[in-house]
């Protein structure tokens, strides 16, 4: 019988380990998702305790209202031309790919420059409002654009034209119009970008007065249909979205909210719509642990959505929408959220020191954990293992691939994990593939009650 050399034995053993590890794991699953409860209520210690004092929440909500309506009351654009046309500069020298995964011609960026009419900015100054959940685009096109579809993080679903999702009923300031008249450059208080004209409506002083006079209400669930008095569907409600309550509330089983719709003239009209009471609540929500976990569960398991693509959420959109109902206004991107409160630096600490500091000084449900390019919410510790639990919309884990660029083990949804998800995986890149290694700070977004 032939005896294998020691090197061949080693290679064979490695191949067995690799194949065994791959065969045992279902797509999209890691051990954290099997061991840690994916029910946010399991991390609640005192359901009725207030996490924010009434006085502090009043201050936060006053700031929320100011920033929500502020686009209607600006005399000038908030964002400079250099800021709103950054995509023209950034993508001019890159190799770009279209929805068929083939390279875009160099003339594509030239066409975007022509449509955007940068030299004419700002060409208008009109208050408006979104009448659907509108995709805000980097450049005036609805076509997806990728970097290199063959490389992880550069193909689907990372459409680099997608800036953010702007929920229906959001006040905007329209500052510019594309040459073909199909697109409006609009700004909220958290972002600026291109929105299709038919997804917007213009508002006047009477509309603004009526819309601002009602108390805001927020949704506690996604995909909630809003129906007019004749039963016609208007738009769906979602967590993070805010609409004014109607002055009269005639039905005990539902709320009446004011929904903006677009008239054929392009101006906005208000239509009352009914929403089941279980899906809506007057803002700001009472900041109890039970309510925080309820909102977290409303988005649990939802598919990852880069820039709000397909009305899903990425990591920073998840946290922004999560806290909005409680009256806390977060910036839209992870870098901005890393500054949105009291900063405690973690950079330079080893993993054990980071975990200890988070457990000692972090406030569950109100602490953002930040690493460059990603944010998570600290929600407490697992009762069984004592491990720190993080709530986040997660695309994937960095994996090693022989003789190729690093890959991704795709999670692709909103989950609860430890700070070391995937540590059991043979192919996980170490140490950089462990989230705790890349944590650089935590941010307390509100002082504890």
Phi and psi in degrees as a GROMACS rama.xvg file:
@    title "Ramachandran Plot"
@    xaxis  label "Phi"
@    yaxis  label "Psi"
@TYPE xy
-73.02  141.72  UNK-2
-104.829  125.94  UNK-3
-72.7751  140.464  UNK-4
-61.8664  158.326  UNK-5
-60.3386  -36.7238  UNK-6
-63.5191  -43.5392  UNK-7
-64.4857  -37.9955  UNK-8
-61.8918  -42.6043  UNK-9
-62.1063  -45.9985  UNK-10
-61.7152  -43.2508  UNK-11
-62.695  -41.7093  UNK-12
-62.3016  -43.3169  UNK-13
-62.013  -42.9633  UNK-14
-61.4115  -39.9274  UNK-15
-64.0396  -43.6472  UNK-16
-62.6295  -43.3952  UNK-17
-62.7734  -50.7646  UNK-18
-65.0534  -36.9953  UNK-19
-65.6917  -41.4357  UNK-20
-64.9761  -39.9392  UNK-21
-68.0651  -42.2278  UNK-22
-68.8472  -28.2771  UNK-23
-82.915  -11.4352  UNK-24
-109.248  127.651  UNK-25
-76.6449  148.774  UNK-26
-55.2733  133.515  UNK-27
80.7312  -0.19702  UNK-28
-109.017  144.153  UNK-29
-136.111  167.047  UNK-30
-62.2474  -36.1931  UNK-31
-53.9394  -39.5697  UNK-32
-73.5615  -17.44  UNK-33
-91.7008  -29.7145  UNK-34
-96.1576  -43.3207  UNK-35
-84.3154  132.439  UNK-36
-57.7217  134.211  UNK-37
-96.553  20.9972  UNK-38
-109.029  113.579  UNK-39
-61.2612  -25.7332  UNK-40
-63.41  -22.0357  UNK-41
-71.0165  -10.0674  UNK-42
-105.421  9.81444  UNK-43
-91.3625  126.636  UNK-44
-98.1848  -39.2723  UNK-45
-133.765  92.7744  UNK-46
-54.3357  -37.8699  UNK-47
-98.1346  1.25898  UNK-48
-73.5626  139.251  UNK-49
-81.7679  129.483  UNK-50
-92.2018  -16.1262  UNK-51
-130.573  136.239  UNK-52
-69.1919  152.435  UNK-53
-57.0954  -37.571  UNK-54
-66.0605  -43.2035  UNK-55
-67.7927  -40.6355  UNK-56
-65.0601  -35.6824  UNK-57
-60.1243  -41.2071  UNK-58
-65.6608  -44.9985  UNK-59
-61.3889  -42.9146  UNK-60
-70.8747  -34.3214  UNK-61
-60.8444  -42.4403  UNK-62
-65.8068  -38.9666  UNK-63
-58.7201  -49.217  UNK-64
-62.0754  -41.9731  UNK-65
-60.1857  -44.4591  UNK-66
-75.9597  -31.1267  UNK-67
-64.3459  -45.1578  UNK-68
-92.7405  -7.43922  UNK-69
-56.3634  -36.9035  UNK-70
-55.4336  -28.4574  UNK-71
-75.401  -12.2404  UNK-72
-120.136  16.7638  UNK-73
-87.1337  143.94  UNK-74
-89.1179  -21.4117  UNK-75
-140.665  159.301  UNK-76
-58.6131  144.794  UNK-77
-74.8688  -34.9302  UNK-78
-103.217  136.299  UNK-79
-76.882  166.257  UNK-80
-60.4163  -35.5817  UNK-81
-61.1483  -36.3279  UNK-82
-75.9897  -45.3217  UNK-83
-77.1925  -21.0274  UNK-84
-105.401  24.7503  UNK-85
-60.1626  -31.5277  UNK-86
-62.925  -33.3707  UNK-87
-63.617  -39.8493  UNK-88
-73.7047  -44.5091  UNK-89
-66.6034  -37.3926  UNK-90
-97.3287  -4.07306  UNK-91
-63.4418  -32.907  UNK-92
-105.23  8.19751  UNK-93
-99.8264  153.038  UNK-94
-81.2613  120.612  UNK-95
-115.275  150.068  UNK-96
-127.234  144.916  UNK-97
-90.8222  -173.194  UNK-98
-65.7091  -17.2176  UNK-99
-91.4319  8.66482  UNK-100
66.8697  16.292  UNK-101
-102.337  151.701  UNK-102
-61.2319  142.165  UNK-103
-82.193  145.223  UNK-104
-69.3826  157.063  UNK-105
-62.0384  -22.9296  UNK-106
-71.1091  -13.1285  UNK-107
-62.463  -48.1485  UNK-108
-66.807  -30.4714  UNK-109
-66.0042  -38.039  UNK-110
-65.7269  -38.2567  UNK-111
-63.9811  -39.5234  UNK-112
-62.4376  -40.4659  UNK-113
-65.2747  -46.5899  UNK-114
-63.2634  -41.6384  UNK-115
-70.396  -27.7937  UNK-116
51.6664  57.8871  UNK-117
-58.3645  -38.7172  UNK-118
-65.3649  -21.6775  UNK-119
-89.252  -0.960582  UNK-120
-76.0005  138.876  UNK-121
-84.2682  140.288  UNK-122
-104.232  -7.29367  UNK-123
-155.569  169.482  UNK-124
-149.543  90.4044  UNK-125
-134.628  124.679  UNK-126
-70.4543  142.296  UNK-127
-147.507  -172.819  UNK-128
-152.937  146.637  UNK-129
-79.299  137.609  UNK-130
-109.508  -4.01985  UNK-131
-139.423  174.029  UNK-132
-75.684  103.521  UNK-133
-97.8199  133.689  UNK-134
-79.4378  120.848  UNK-135
-92.3919  121.738  UNK-136
-105.434  152.22  UNK-137
-67.9238  -41.1753  UNK-138
-128.999  160.694  UNK-139
-74.6927  72.193  UNK-140
-152.945  145.141  UNK-141
-95.464  -6.86423  UNK-142
-74.875  136.182  UNK-143
-69.7067  148.414  UNK-144
-133.734  128.479  UNK-145
-117.308  165.841  UNK-146
-86.1114  -74.1418  UNK-147
-137.727  100.85  UNK-148
-58.4839  -17.5679  UNK-149
-81.7037  -7.42406  UNK-150
-112.077  141.024  UNK-151
-59.2748  137.818  UNK-152
79.6926  4.88525  UNK-153
-123.284  -12.4941  UNK-154
-104.131  -156.209  UNK-155
-56.7651  137.558  UNK-156
-97.3456  22.9067  UNK-157
-86.7713  74.8875  UNK-158
-77.1767  108.076  UNK-159
-78.8723  5.30672  UNK-160
-89.7541  -13.3229  UNK-161
-83.9453  120.207  UNK-162
-92.5029  -60.3633  UNK-163
-165.392  169.015  UNK-164
-98.4146  133.73  UNK-165
-112.636  112.25  UNK-166
-61.4365  153.739  UNK-167
-58.0411  143.235  UNK-168
86.7779  11.756  UNK-169
-92.6608  124.822  UNK-170
-63.9893  138.058  UNK-171
-136.849  161.595  UNK-172
-114.536  122.848  UNK-173
-91.1755  120.74  UNK-174
-114.933  -11.0951  UNK-175
-161.908  158.599  UNK-176
-133.212  140.147  UNK-177
-70.0607  159.056  UNK-178
-60.8686  -33.4154  UNK-179
-85.9758  2.32047  UNK-180
67.579  9.87051  UNK-181
-88.6804  -20.5747  UNK-182
-125.269  144.275  UNK-183
-116.371  136.731  UNK-184
-87.1712  111.872  UNK-185
-120.365  152.205  UNK-186
-131.793  137.653  UNK-187
-99.3921  -166.057  UNK-188
-86.2866  -3.26178  UNK-189
-120.722  -7.42876  UNK-190
-165.253  162.374  UNK-191
-139.075  143.653  UNK-192
176.326  -173.998  UNK-193
-92.5159  130.629  UNK-194
-128.186  140.04  UNK-195
-62.6502  140.564  UNK-196
-56.9406  -38.8125  UNK-197
-72.5999  -6.25265  UNK-198
-94.4058  3.39574  UNK-199
-125.441  161.26  UNK-200
-142.378  147.766  UNK-201
-83.2533  145.671  UNK-202
-121.138  150.117  UNK-203
-113.869  -175.998  UNK-204
-62.3174  -38.8393  UNK-205
-65.1431  -42.6566  UNK-206
-61.6159  -46.7663  UNK-207
-59.7452  -43.0234  UNK-208
-61.7922  -44.8367  UNK-209
-67.3297  -41.6773  UNK-210
-69.2757  -38.082  UNK-211
-80.3748  -14.3592  UNK-212
-77.3282  -22.0859  UNK-213
-87.7058  148.825  UNK-214
-67.2038  138.969  UNK-215
-77.6204  145.914  UNK-216
-126.097  147.786  UNK-217
-119.588  155.813  UNK-218
-89.2501  144.745  UNK-219
-108.221  7.80095  UNK-220
-154.77  164.509  UNK-221
-96.6217  163.429  UNK-222
57.3527  45.2339  UNK-223
-96.6274  112.997  UNK-224
-69.2714  137.872  UNK-225
-112.004  125.564  UNK-226
-116.708  141.467  UNK-227
-75.2511  178.179  UNK-228
-63.4451  -25.7988  UNK-229
-94.474  9.79675  UNK-230
87.1053  7.40237  UNK-231
-78.9861  137.8  UNK-232
-72.1927  135.034  UNK-233
-108.382  -58.0226  UNK-234
-164.721  163.034  UNK-235
-99.1896  142.918  UNK-236
-85.3267  154.608  UNK-237
-151.294  154.974  UNK-238
-59.281  135.722  UNK-239
95.8335  -11.7637  UNK-240
-91.0039  142.998  UNK-241
-128.244  134.587  UNK-242
-135.9  149.847  UNK-243
-72.1724  144.09  UNK-244
-78.3202  142.885  UNK-245
-67.2871  152.049  UNK-246
-58.8593  -38.1035  UNK-247
-104.691  139.161  UNK-248
-125.785  82.3783  UNK-249
-76.7767  -21.2817  UNK-250
-109.347  129.186  UNK-251
-72.2505  -17.8398  UNK-252
-96.9357  -6.87371  UNK-253
-148.348  160.807  UNK-254
-99.9989  151.581  UNK-255
-103.801  122.131  UNK-256
-117.055  160.033  UNK-257
-97.4115  116.491  UNK-258
-109.106  126.905  UNK-259
-79.0944  136.316  UNK-260
-129.463  159.36  UNK-261
-94.7794  123.073  UNK-262
-77.4742  159.954  UNK-263
-63.6231  -16.6281  UNK-264
-81.0764  -8.59013  UNK-265
96.4153  -6.17488  UNK-266
-90.4417  162.513  UNK-267
-90.8923  144.435  UNK-268
-125.819  156.62  UNK-269
-107.071  129.271  UNK-270
-124.433  126.41  UNK-271
-67.7977  141.74  UNK-272
-137.663  151.222  UNK-273
-95.14  139.795  UNK-274
-134.607  131.609  UNK-275
-55.6762  138.834  UNK-276
-62.6374  -27.3105  UNK-277
-70.5237  -15.5912  UNK-278
-105.405  1.74294  UNK-279
-141.899  148.843  UNK-280
-150.346  144.563  UNK-281
-60.8157  137.613  UNK-282
-89.847  149.358  UNK-283
-83.1486  149.51  UNK-284
-64.2397  149.156  UNK-285
-63.8249  125.094  UNK-286
-84.1872  59.5339  UNK-287
-90.8109  159.368  UNK-288
-60.0067  -38.0812  UNK-289
-62.7443  -41.0486  UNK-290
-69.5419  -38.3044  UNK-291
-60.8083  -44.1639  UNK-292
-68.1576  -32.6961  UNK-293
-63.0526  -45.6832  UNK-294
-66.4963  -39.1879  UNK-295
-60.6777  -43.4395  UNK-296
-66.9373  -27.1151  UNK-297
-64.1743  -23.505  UNK-298
-112.622  1.36457  UNK-299
-63.4809  135.62  UNK-300
80.2989  -3.54982  UNK-301
-65.9563  143.752  UNK-302
-61.8944  144.241  UNK-303
-63.4678  138.077  UNK-304
-135.57  97.9964  UNK-305
-54.7544  121.563  UNK-306
62.8029  22.4932  UNK-307
79.0254  17.0602  UNK-308
-59.1237  136.626  UNK-309
59.082  27.2895  UNK-310
63.4442  21.9574  UNK-311
-96.1437  -174.682  UNK-312
-128.405  141.595  UNK-313
-94.067  -171.142  UNK-314
-62.7992  -44.8172  UNK-315
-77.2636  -33.2241  UNK-316
-64.257  -37.3975  UNK-317
-59.3137  -47.8624  UNK-318
-70.1649  -37.8139  UNK-319
-61.2268  -48.3613  UNK-320
-67.4718  -36.0724  UNK-321
-60.4704  -43.004  UNK-322
-90.1564  -14.0094  UNK-323
-59.542  -44.1182  UNK-324
-62.0898  -24.8086  UNK-325
-87.5701  4.33113  UNK-326
87.1258  16.4384  UNK-327
-105.09  122.359  UNK-328
-97.3447  112.883  UNK-329
-101.859  150.401  UNK-330
-59.8005  163.901  UNK-331
-81.9099  -33.9778  UNK-332
-105.81  165.147  UNK-333
-64.149  -35.1824  UNK-334
-64.7928  -41.3849  UNK-335
-67.1599  -38.4976  UNK-336
-67.0766  -23.3291  UNK-337
-69.5265  -8.56492  UNK-338
-115.018  4.02561  UNK-339
-90.2692  53.5444  UNK-340
153.538  -161.098  UNK-341
-76.3814  118.47  UNK-342
-91.4326  130.395  UNK-343
-120.845  116.731  UNK-344
-74.7694  137.319  UNK-345
-115.394  -12.9065  UNK-346
-60.7246  134.26  UNK-347
94.8013  -12.4454  UNK-348
-87.7094  153.868  UNK-349
-82.4531  166.907  UNK-350
-54.4035  -41.1894  UNK-351
-64.2411  -40.5414  UNK-352
-66.7352  -38.022  UNK-353
-62.7095  -46.7705  UNK-354
-62.1053  -41.5232  UNK-355
-63.2647  -42.9434  UNK-356
-67.8663  -39.2976  UNK-357
-63.2215  -44.5823  UNK-358
-65.2165  -33.5134  UNK-359
-81.2163  -42.3335  UNK-360
-112.293  -12.701  UNK-361
-73.9976  143.974  UNK-362
-104.901  110.132  UNK-363
-52.1875  136.989  UNK-364
79.1807  -10.042  UNK-365
-130.368  18.9779  UNK-366
-124.925  120.775  UNK-367
-89.3884  131.363  UNK-368
-102.724  122.619  UNK-369
-117.949  137.938  UNK-370
-136.066  153.786  UNK-371
-52.3139  118.13  UNK-372
92.6094  -2.50086  UNK-373
-154.268  145.308  UNK-374
-132.903  150.525  UNK-375
-137.626  164.632  UNK-376
-112.013  124.362  UNK-377
-75.682  122.763  UNK-378
-117.026  5.25039  UNK-379
124.771  -156.002  UNK-380
-124.596  145.655  UNK-381
-65.5709  132.867  UNK-382
-65.5147  -34.4008  UNK-383
-79.3752  -43.7286  UNK-384
-106.575  -17.1576  UNK-385
77.4113  2.90638  UNK-386
-72.7897  146.493  UNK-387
-64.637  135.001  UNK-388
-110.249  134.575  UNK-389
-124.004  137.314  UNK-390
-106.262  122.698  UNK-391
-161.74  158.389  UNK-392
-92.5071  115.874  UNK-393
-121.244  126.469  UNK-394
-79.3237  -57.0211  UNK-395
-173.392  177.138  UNK-396
-108.414  145.247  UNK-397
-75.7045  127.638  UNK-398
-124.316  153.574  UNK-399
-87.8954  135.552  UNK-400
-130.575  123.521  UNK-401
-61.0392  130.997  UNK-402
62.7103  20.5899  UNK-403
-140.559  169.91  UNK-404
-63.8622  155.663  UNK-405
-55.1444  145.581  UNK-406
-104.53  -167.421  UNK-407
-134.945  133.81  UNK-408
-93.7079  108.183  UNK-409
-78.91  124.235  UNK-410
-94.112  -50.9124  UNK-411
66.5971  30.8714  UNK-412
-165.733  175.509  UNK-413
-82.115  125.668  UNK-414
-142.977  169.542  UNK-415
-113.33  124.756  UNK-416
-133.613  172.267  UNK-417
-78.7863  -172.007  UNK-418
-86.6296  1.31331  UNK-419
-132.382  51.8902  UNK-420
-63.5916  139.544  UNK-421
80.9617  9.14859  UNK-422
-62.3646  -20.3653  UNK-423
-81.1592  -7.88962  UNK-424
-79.109  132.179  UNK-425
-62.7541  -38.0506  UNK-426
-87.7312  -2.1126  UNK-427
-63.3829  130.679  UNK-428
-68.3154  131.936  UNK-429
-124.236  140.142  UNK-430
-88.7415  -10.8276  UNK-431
-63.0392  -23.5203  UNK-432
-73.6781  -13.6127  UNK-433
-87.6005  126.189  UNK-434
-58.2735  -38.8771  UNK-435
-60.6835  -29.488  UNK-436
-66.6684  -29.4223  UNK-437
-97.3024  -4.71565  UNK-438
-63.9249  131.068  UNK-439
-117.544  -17.9571  UNK-440
-165.031  161.356  UNK-441
-123.866  151.724  UNK-442
-129.177  120.317  UNK-443
-87.8947  109.478  UNK-444
-80.8053  -15.6484  UNK-445
-151.044  142.703  UNK-446
-68.7421  139.45  UNK-447
-65.9418  152.827  UNK-448
